[in-house]
Amino acid sequence: MTEDTESAPRPVIDAVRAALEQRDAPALVELMEPLHPADIADLLEQIGSGERRALLALWGREIDGEILSEIDESIREEVIASLSPEVLAEAVRELDSDDVVDILEDLEEPEQERILQSLDSEDRVAVEQSLSYPEYSAGRLMQREVVTAPEHWTVGEAIDFLRAEDWLPDQFYHVVLVDPRMKPVGYVTLGRILSARRETKLSAITEDSFRTVKATESETEVAYIFNQYHLISAPVVDEAGRLVGVITIDDAMAVLDEEHEEDVLRLAGVGDEASVNDGPLDTARQRLPWLVVNLFTASLSALVISQFEATIAALVALAALMPIVASTGGIAGTQSLAVAVRGLATRSLTTANARRIVVKELFAGMLNGLGLAVILGLAGWLIFADPMLGVVLGLAMICNQVVAALGGVLVPLTLNRLKFDPALASGTFVTTLTDVMGFFAFLGFATLFLL
Amino acid sequence: MTEDTESAPRPVIDAVRAALEQRDAPALVELMEPLHPADIADLLEQIGSGERRALLALWGREIDGEILSEIDESIREEVIASLSPEVLAEAVRELDSDDVVDILEDLEEPEQERILQSLDSEDRVAVEQSLSYPEYSAGRLMQREVVTAPEHWTVGEAIDFLRAEDWLPDQFYHVVLVDPRMKPVGYVTLGRILSARRETKLSAITEDSFRTVKATESETEVAYIFNQYHLISAPVVDEAGRLVGVITIDDAMAVLDEEHEEDVLRLAGVGDEASVNDGPLDTARQRLPWLVVNLFTASLSALVISQFEATIAALVALAALMPIVASTGGIAGTQSLAVAVRGLATRSLTTANARRIVVKELFAGMLNGLGLAVILGLAGWLIFADPMLGVVLGLAMICNQVVAALGGVLVPLTLNRLKFDPALASGTFVTTLTDVMGFFAFLGFATLFLL
């Protein structure tokens, strides 16, 4: 990255804070002016809520549509509420329809209405139509502004048309060819149009990569298609196959990014909208549900252990050793789980190879179980001078590693088969499994061999 | 997605398997022919290694460059080794330089040499220059084929130039304006060129989004810039600021995808190259290191517990209850960790707001600690008919939830400060912390209040 494109660095944020403290509006304008809208959005997210209110009061009139669409959902409502109706209307009017939809869908009804009213009637209809598609669908993601040409046109006709139009979108990469009923039949890259001769038929230079997306398709599927087939843009069609919009790769990239965020957060048992910007109350509330669930699943472990109280009473050292087998199982289960969830997300784990991969996990679990059993068994024998304690530790370790490896792949596969998100709560299931199995195997073998 | 663009579905894979069993080459060709190279790569990954050998023997001559560049690294070497020198040379020659580099960088020296020899001398020089940049740098990611124009040209001159050239890359979205010393000074989208008048100066219609990337910049930074600033392409410059190549958004999207994969896998303590396609031996080997580390960290918990053996001997029920506090702490730590690691990756957690976010975690941890303490404390009291046991459970829970919330954010922040990947091994550190603290707090309070 060259010097002049540095994103809002620490010194800028500190200078902004100083200007806020002195309520120095001109200094603030000067500091913010060179920043990219995305960096201004980041800055608004990173300062505290008191500082944010001060900044919006001093500088709010400069907020434009691009900043609004970059800003994180966790504080967007707060920023919008602080803007005057005129500033808000002006900001929204300059955006493409997909960005307006993105802003509107997270707002309350009255706020939505206020923004819709500020749009031209044509834009309002476009936005309302997008909003009529389900949340997280291609219809919500698409922009309505599409550059099309009849399929029988030549390169020359297309160029003359493009020269004459003044409503073209900010960014477009293809001209979509449509039949008389507005069904897309192919697309031509602008590079081809520029390098072809004027009399060339557009239909002779279409791209093989052409694919359409149904407006009701999920955005997950859209992101997958863009990533899998290296698309730059894809026309969106309605149920009748007629062109209703276009999705571009930058939107697909944003979805891919969100999906990954969801996976990481769900695997960890955090609500998938969690962000570092959330306040302590929201943060606590997002996390409490899985903590309470874990309280109950952990009670299962307690119940298992309580069955062996006589064994523990006879040999108290067991109480100290028992978490080792359970905890190593938890790690192994998490490892197997992460690979499986990732495999399901990238569709490299499918029904076509699930059986082979489960068998592979079984072997991998046995191998690592054996390796760990040798280390732990020898350590147990040497430290406690009791070979049978080593055997108990080793056997329990093998059992639990196998259960962990299998659980890590079978739990997400099962959730997926049942049409749940495989990342959702898998972690809790798998660690419950490895805890229960770890304590049961260790204390069970101890009861058999040591008493 | 429309019917005709369905990726290799289960029935196709089953049909391919049947054709392989009957060694029916014509049927195989017919089945594979309609598939996209990316889907053929997926199919090769999803069948077993025996089936893959059979398929390559029967159908290997059809493998082209696009399939090679789509195929997962875990099996690419195997596929390349099976190809005849002619097929391989032909496959590689049709690729852009960035794709050739992507294939070469994971191969052994003799294989690399074999592929380099099969390229035209001009392409070979381009690829060798890219390979001279460090691994995971922008220089490795870029393609050398860039469409440039002198900064003083008009739209008409640019169009005439594009018409006359026949070496243009498959996909390009901008014309990069360069000064006489080949330093990029701006870029113009093809859409603008098409819609502007012939006599318009290119320099008058450049895009604001223009940013260059240094060839030595990390690919992580490149992915961040594309995502943050919604770039479609970015010129790459050498140390002297001269244009050496261009990176396009599809490559940046692929990097973003890999980075996420690394995060998910590293958080779970799996080598970051793990894939569902790896065999059982590789799988076991990738996972063993952190399992062994966990064996040692779990011994810390055992050591803590062993200090309280007298307490446990006096009240064996404690052994059954102690994993509850530790395990709920582990979940809370993982939650806080996931949000922090994600925040660091998206740069929404920075030095500018780290302190505020640590304080927020502290409050969130206390809130959930209090909530869980009430539930668990009441349950302990009622089930064991001992109010003091409830108090011990509750106090231990509060301590451990606070430690978990703080550890989850402080561990990755510290790793990041020390220039390590914050995702690497954070999970092991944090769960060790919550295990040790959970056992210590619970057994410590029990010793104080119950004996």
Interface residues (C-beta under 8 A of the other chain):
Chain A: M1 T2 T5 S7 R10 I13 D14 H36 A38 D39 D42 E45 Q46 I47 G48 D72 I159 L162 R163 E165 L168 P169 Q171 F172 Y173 T189 L190 G191 I193 L194 S195 A196 R197 R211 T212 V213 K214 E217 E221 I225 F226 N227 Q228 Y229 H230 I232 V237 G241 I249 D250 A252 M253 A254 L256 D257 H260 E261 D263 V264 L265 L267 A268 G269 V270 A274 S275 V276 N277 D278 G279 P280 L281 T283 A284 R287 L288 W290 L291 V292 N294 L295 A298 S299 S301 A302 L303 I305 S306 E309 I312 A313 V316 A317 A319 A320 L321 M322 P323 I324 A326 S327 T328 G330 I331 A332 T334 Q335 S336 L337 A338 V339 A340 V341 R342 G343 T346 R347 S348 L349 T350 T351 A352 N353 R356 I357 K360 E361 F363 A364 L367 N368 G371 L372 I375 L376 G427 T428 T431 D435 F439
Chain B: M1 T2 T5 S7 R10 I13 D14 H36 A38 D39 D42 E45 Q46 I47 G48 D72 I159 L162 R163 E165 L168 P169 Q171 F172 Y173 T189 L190 G191 I193 L194 S195 A196 R197 R211 T212 V213 K214 E217 E221 I225 F226 N227 Q228 Y229 H230 I232 V237 I249 D250 A252 M253 A254 L256 D257 H260 E261 D263 V264 L265 L267 A268 G269 V270 A274 S275 V276 N277 D278 G279 P280 L281 T283 A284 R287 L288 W290 L291 V292 N294 L295 A298 S299 S301 A302 L303 I305 S306 E309 I312 A313 V316 A317 A319 A320 L321 M322 P323 I324 A326 S327 T328 G330 I331 A332 T334 Q335 S336 L337 A338 V339 A340 V341 R342 G343 T346 R347 S348 L349 T350 T351 A352 N353 R356 I357 K360 E361 F363 A364 L367 N368 G371 L372 I375 L376 G427 T428 T431 D435 F439
